[in-house]
């Protein structure tokens, strides 16, 4: 486990293809995780509902907060917030993107749930975009009233 990285727990069942997808995605990010299999364990689903709010597998818990299953992990990864979440970095998190317009970069500040909080046009140079991202992060600081972890079922569309 990397220093400062939150603990990651994955609740699975044998033969579950979605569990394989979730584990593969976590390994791709080099996350250290504990897998707890519920095969043959009486009351596993009841316990899972109590811990995560859902009885389906897989269920991934990062830093004590349930983030959902394989599809939820994929969503967070596409939005650019899975890596900082696994590393324990604070939110909001800046994401630098090249836009469809030629030679232009935008910077998006995203919350832990993957939602875009703010977008800034950063200009034509990647270095400038990174500078804008650092400035936005410094000014935003941790958002008051917003958890630094995603809420179950809070997907940005």
C-alpha positions in Angstrom: 0.0 0.0 0.0 1.3 3.5 -0.9 1.8 5.9 2.0 -1.4 8.0 2.5 -3.5 5.7 0.3 -6.9 4.7 1.7 -7.7 1.1 2.4 -9.6 -0.6 -0.4 -11.9 -3.6 0.2 -13.7 -5.5 -2.6 -16.6 -7.8 -1.7 -17.0 -10.6 -4.3 -18.4 -14.0 -5.1 -16.7 -16.8 -7.1 -17.6 -16.9 -10.8 -18.7 -13.2 -10.9 -17.5 -11.6 -14.1 -18.2 -8.1 -12.8 -16.0 -8.9 -9.8 -13.2 -9.8 -12.2 -13.7 -6.5 -14.0 -13.5 -4.5 -10.7 -10.4 -6.3 -9.5 -8.7 -5.9 -13.0 -9.4 -2.1 -12.9 -8.0 -1.8 -9.4 -4.9 -3.7 -10.4 -4.5 -1.6 -13.5 -4.3 1.4 -11.1 -1.8 -0.6 -8.9 -4.1 -0.3 -5.9 -3.6 -2.6 -3.0 -6.9 -4.1 -2.0 -8.4 -6.7 0.3 -10.8 -9.1 -1.4 -13.5 -10.6 0.9 -15.4 -13.5 -0.8 -18.9 -14.3 0.4 -19.1 -17.8 -1.0 -20.9 -20.1 1.4 -21.0 -17.4 4.1 -24.4 -17.2 5.7 -25.8 -13.7 5.8 -23.2 -12.3 3.4 -25.7 -10.3 1.4 -27.4 -9.0 4.5 -24.0 -7.9 5.9 -23.2 -6.3 2.5 -26.4 -4.3 2.5 -25.5 -3.0 6.0 -22.0 -2.0 4.9 -22.6 -0.6 1.4 -26.3 -0.2 0.9 -26.4 -2.8 -1.9 -26.6 -6.5 -2.0 -25.0 -6.9 -5.4 -21.4 -7.9 -6.0 -18.9 -6.6 -6.5 -19.0 -3.8 -3.9 -15.9 -1.6 -3.6 -15.2 0.4 -0.4 -12.4 3.0 -0.6 -11.3 4.6 2.7 -14.4 3.3 4.5 -16.8 4.8 1.9 -18.8 2.6 -0.5 -18.3 3.6 -4.1 -20.3 0.9 -5.8 -19.5 -1.9 -8.2 -17.6 -2.5 -11.4 -19.7 -0.1 -13.4 -19.2 2.7 -10.8 -15.5 2.1 -10.8 -15.4 2.4 -14.6 -17.4 5.6 -14.4 -15.1 7.2 -11.9 -12.1 6.1 -14.0 -13.6 7.7 -17.1 -14.2 10.9 -15.2 -10.6 11.0 -14.0 -11.3 10.7 -10.3 -10.5 7.1 -9.6 -6.7 7.5 -9.5 -6.8 10.5 -7.0 -9.4 8.7 -4.9 -7.2 5.6 -4.7 -4.2 7.7 -3.8 -6.0 9.6 -1.1 -5.6 13.0 -2.8 -8.0 15.8 -1.7 -10.9 17.0 -3.8 -11.8 18.9 -5.9 -9.4 17.5 -8.4 -8.3 19.2 -11.6 -8.4 17.4 -14.9 -6.7 18.9 -17.9 -8.3 18.0 -21.3 -7.5 18.8 -24.9 -10.7 20.0 -26.5 -12.1 19.4 -30.0 -11.0 23.0 -30.9 -7.5 22.8 -32.3 -4.7 23.4 -29.8 -6.9 24.3 -26.9 -7.0 22.9 -23.4 -9.7 23.1 -20.7 -9.3 22.5 -17.0 -12.2 20.9 -15.1 -12.4 20.8 -11.4 -14.2 17.6 -10.4 -15.6 16.5 -7.1 -15.1 13.0 -5.7 -18.3 11.8 -7.3 -16.9 12.8 -10.8 -19.2 15.8 -11.3 -17.6 18.8 -12.9 -17.7 21.7 -10.4 -16.1 24.3 -12.7 -14.5 24.6 -16.2 -11.9 27.1 -17.3 -10.5 27.6 -20.8 -6.7 27.3 -20.2 -5.3 28.3 -23.6 -3.1 26.7 -26.1 -0.2 25.3 -24.1 -0.3 22.3 -21.8 2.0 24.0 -19.4 -0.4 26.9 -19.1 -3.3 24.5 -18.6 -1.4 22.8 -15.7 -0.7 26.2 -14.2 -4.4 27.1 -14.4 -5.3 23.7 -12.8 -2.9 24.4 -9.9 -4.4 27.9 -9.4 -8.0 26.7 -9.5 -7.2 23.9 -7.0 -5.5 26.4 -4.7 -8.4 28.8 -4.8 -11.1 26.1 -4.5 -9.6 24.3 -1.5 -11.7 21.6 0.1 -15.4 22.4 -0.6 -17.4 23.0 2.5 -20.4 20.8 3.0 -19.2 18.3 0.4 -17.8 14.9 1.3 -14.4 14.1 -0.1 -15.7 10.7 -1.1 -18.3 9.8 -3.7 -21.9 9.2 -2.6 -23.5 5.9 -3.6 -25.4 6.3 -6.8 -24.1 9.8 -7.5 -23.0 9.6 -11.1 -22.5 12.5 -13.4 -24.1 12.0 -16.7 
